[in-house]
Amino acid sequence: MLKGYIQYIKNNPEGYWFRQKLYGWGWIPVKWQGWLIVAIAVAIIIICIDIGDTDDAPGMALLGMLLATAILFAFGYRKGEKPCWRWGRPKEEDQKD
């Protein structure tokens, strides 16, 4: 199963930064650019939580999470496959193996 999953991730002739998840809805990063976007989103959340920890900016943590989520969705739609609900590998890819 893990071997098939890794093969699915590596099979990226279009050069997407994000591929569809095999189970559920959403994306997984498959290129270094996708991983960089995820790291930036996590950094934004951490920084905003740290800033929001003070009494001066209590809503900063929520703002950081919303901003990071917006960044991930924007890049996912722009640089990734079209998202849809999936439950396993597509039938076309199973026949290629």
Backbone bond lengths (Angstrom), bond angles and torsions (degrees), N, CA, C in turn:
res aa  C-N    CA-C-N  psi(-1)  N-CA   C-N-CA  omega(-1)  CA-C   N-CA-C  phi
1 M - - - 1.447 - - 1.531 110.62 -
2 L 1.333 117.81 -45.50 1.461 121.44 179.69 1.524 110.45 -64.68
3 K 1.318 116.30 -37.87 1.465 120.80 178.74 1.530 110.40 -62.33
4 G 1.316 117.16 -42.81 1.459 121.60 177.95 1.519 112.35 -65.84
5 Y 1.331 116.67 -36.06 1.460 121.49 179.17 1.523 110.41 -67.21
6 I 1.322 116.85 -44.16 1.465 121.27 178.48 1.524 110.18 -64.37
7 Q 1.314 117.11 -39.43 1.458 121.31 177.40 1.530 109.99 -63.16
8 Y 1.320 117.71 -40.43 1.463 122.29 178.16 1.529 110.63 -61.75
9 I 1.324 116.97 -42.63 1.459 121.00 -179.43 1.530 110.82 -67.22
10 K 1.309 117.53 -41.15 1.468 121.17 -178.36 1.520 112.64 -72.68
11 N 1.322 118.50 -24.14 1.457 122.04 179.19 1.529 108.40 -78.14
12 N 1.328 116.45 86.63 1.456 122.34 -173.47 1.529 109.93 -137.67
13 P 1.340 118.26 64.64 1.464 119.44 -176.29 1.529 113.64 -67.08
14 E 1.329 117.81 -23.34 1.464 121.21 179.88 1.524 112.26 -79.37
15 G 1.323 117.85 -13.65 1.461 121.94 179.43 1.519 114.30 76.01
16 Y 1.346 116.36 30.02 1.465 119.73 178.43 1.523 110.89 -62.86
17 W 1.335 115.64 146.52 1.461 120.47 172.75 1.511 110.36 -79.94
18 F 1.331 116.43 -30.17 1.460 123.26 -179.44 1.519 109.02 -129.36
19 R 1.331 117.04 135.59 1.465 121.77 174.48 1.518 108.40 -109.33
20 Q 1.333 115.09 160.15 1.462 119.67 176.51 1.524 109.70 -63.90
21 K 1.317 115.42 145.54 1.461 119.19 172.29 1.516 108.34 -68.78
22 L 1.306 116.84 149.73 1.459 119.90 177.74 1.524 111.97 -73.89
23 Y 1.305 116.76 -31.21 1.464 120.99 -179.27 1.517 108.79 -128.13
24 G 1.325 116.22 121.15 1.448 120.74 179.93 1.513 111.97 99.02
25 W 1.336 115.48 -161.77 1.452 122.25 -178.00 1.511 108.69 -117.28
26 G 1.313 117.94 137.07 1.454 120.94 176.36 1.512 111.82 132.30
27 W 1.324 114.70 -166.75 1.456 121.28 -175.30 1.519 111.20 -128.03
28 I 1.333 113.66 162.73 1.460 121.59 169.77 1.525 106.62 -129.11
29 P 1.332 118.34 140.88 1.460 119.54 178.30 1.531 110.17 -72.18
30 V 1.342 116.35 135.77 1.463 119.94 -178.75 1.528 112.87 -125.22
31 K 1.310 118.42 -11.05 1.457 122.13 176.52 1.520 108.24 -122.13
32 W 1.320 116.52 164.39 1.463 119.64 -177.10 1.530 111.34 -61.75
33 Q 1.328 117.95 -30.50 1.455 120.38 178.86 1.537 110.85 -65.41
34 G 1.327 116.48 -39.46 1.456 120.20 177.04 1.523 111.68 -65.02
35 W 1.331 115.94 -42.13 1.460 119.17 177.89 1.525 111.17 -65.17
36 L 1.337 117.58 -33.98 1.461 120.90 177.34 1.530 110.63 -64.53
37 I 1.323 117.14 -41.76 1.470 120.83 178.12 1.525 110.47 -62.50
38 V 1.321 116.98 -41.52 1.472 120.45 178.00 1.531 110.12 -63.89
39 A 1.333 117.71 -42.18 1.468 121.18 179.28 1.528 110.81 -64.05
40 I 1.327 117.32 -39.93 1.464 120.54 177.74 1.527 110.23 -64.04
41 A 1.328 117.62 -42.14 1.469 120.87 179.01 1.529 110.97 -62.59
42 V 1.323 117.18 -42.32 1.470 120.64 178.64 1.530 110.06 -65.15
43 A 1.334 116.89 -40.57 1.466 120.59 178.94 1.526 110.58 -63.23
44 I 1.326 117.82 -41.38 1.472 121.17 177.75 1.521 110.38 -60.52
45 I 1.325 117.17 -43.81 1.464 120.64 179.38 1.528 110.71 -62.43
46 I 1.321 117.24 -46.53 1.474 121.00 -179.23 1.520 111.16 -62.49
47 I 1.330 117.04 -44.95 1.469 120.41 -179.75 1.528 110.64 -63.90
48 C 1.318 117.32 -43.43 1.468 120.13 -179.07 1.527 111.57 -68.26
49 I 1.320 117.48 -34.57 1.469 119.50 175.61 1.514 110.03 -65.94
50 D 1.329 117.18 -40.11 1.460 121.19 178.89 1.526 110.77 -65.09
51 I 1.326 116.84 -43.02 1.465 120.55 177.91 1.532 109.98 -67.82
52 G 1.321 116.84 -40.78 1.460 121.16 -178.75 1.513 113.95 -71.17
53 D 1.331 117.01 -9.85 1.459 120.89 179.56 1.530 111.53 -71.10
54 T 1.304 116.45 -18.88 1.467 119.24 178.42 1.522 109.73 -83.23
55 D 1.303 116.58 166.44 1.464 121.44 179.48 1.526 112.00 -76.16
56 D 1.317 117.68 -15.28 1.461 121.33 -176.13 1.528 113.01 -75.61
57 A 1.335 118.13 -29.50 1.466 120.71 -174.64 1.527 110.79 -136.97
58 P 1.339 118.20 72.85 1.469 119.01 -176.04 1.528 114.35 -70.38
59 G 1.325 119.19 -22.67 1.459 121.09 -178.15 1.517 113.58 -92.47
60 M 1.315 116.80 4.76 1.462 120.70 -176.40 1.527 112.62 -65.58
61 A 1.321 118.01 -36.19 1.470 120.91 179.59 1.525 110.38 -63.35
62 L 1.318 117.61 -44.23 1.456 121.56 177.77 1.524 111.06 -64.37
63 L 1.318 116.67 -41.93 1.453 120.93 177.81 1.527 110.86 -61.56
64 G 1.324 117.23 -41.38 1.459 121.36 178.59 1.519 112.13 -63.65
65 M 1.313 116.91 -41.60 1.466 119.83 178.99 1.522 111.28 -66.79
66 L 1.331 117.13 -39.98 1.461 120.17 177.69 1.525 111.24 -65.76
67 L 1.326 116.88 -42.01 1.466 121.21 178.99 1.529 111.16 -64.39
68 A 1.327 117.43 -44.80 1.465 121.25 179.50 1.526 111.12 -63.77
69 T 1.330 116.86 -40.65 1.464 120.79 178.27 1.526 110.58 -64.53
70 A 1.324 116.96 -41.72 1.465 120.74 178.48 1.526 111.25 -63.21
71 I 1.321 117.04 -40.88 1.465 120.72 178.55 1.524 110.56 -63.84
72 L 1.327 117.07 -45.44 1.459 120.17 -179.91 1.528 111.83 -62.64
73 F 1.321 117.52 -44.19 1.472 120.29 178.71 1.524 111.52 -65.37
74 A 1.333 117.27 -41.83 1.471 120.36 -179.04 1.525 110.82 -61.63
75 F 1.322 117.07 -48.24 1.460 119.56 179.84 1.521 111.58 -71.60
76 G 1.315 117.43 -32.32 1.460 120.02 177.20 1.518 111.72 -62.45
77 Y 1.316 116.98 -44.88 1.466 120.44 179.12 1.526 111.68 -70.58
78 R 1.317 116.43 -37.05 1.465 119.82 -175.37 1.524 112.36 -78.56
79 K 1.320 117.81 -40.16 1.464 121.91 -173.05 1.522 113.61 -115.18
80 G 1.315 117.53 11.64 1.458 120.18 -178.35 1.515 112.53 -124.64
81 E 1.323 114.38 176.24 1.458 120.33 176.15 1.525 109.64 -69.12
82 K 1.317 115.21 159.36 1.458 119.75 176.24 1.533 108.38 -65.47
83 P 1.336 117.75 125.62 1.465 118.93 -177.45 1.528 111.73 -76.00
84 C 1.296 115.26 145.67 1.456 121.80 173.33 1.522 107.88 -158.58
85 W 1.306 115.71 163.59 1.456 120.29 178.15 1.524 108.93 -72.93
86 R 1.337 116.92 128.50 1.460 120.66 179.98 1.515 109.92 -133.62
87 W 1.306 113.52 154.09 1.456 120.28 175.85 1.519 107.86 -138.29
88 G 1.343 115.60 75.05 1.455 121.43 179.85 1.520 111.37 109.37
89 R 1.325 114.65 -177.94 1.463 120.70 -178.97 1.523 110.67 -71.87
90 P 1.342 116.50 146.96 1.466 119.10 176.90 1.528 110.86 -62.14
91 K 1.302 116.56 150.31 1.471 121.70 -178.08 1.524 111.69 -60.98
92 E 1.346 118.03 -35.20 1.458 120.64 -179.23 1.530 110.90 -63.24
93 E 1.342 117.65 -39.24 1.460 121.07 -179.48 1.523 111.50 -72.08
94 D 1.334 117.41 -32.31 1.468 120.18 177.79 1.520 111.03 -63.90
95 Q 1.324 117.06 -34.96 1.455 120.63 -178.13 1.519 111.81 -76.00
96 K 1.358 119.09 -21.82 1.455 122.45 179.28 1.523 112.30 -73.91
97 D 1.344 117.28 -26.52 1.484 121.70 -174.97 1.493 112.88 -65.46
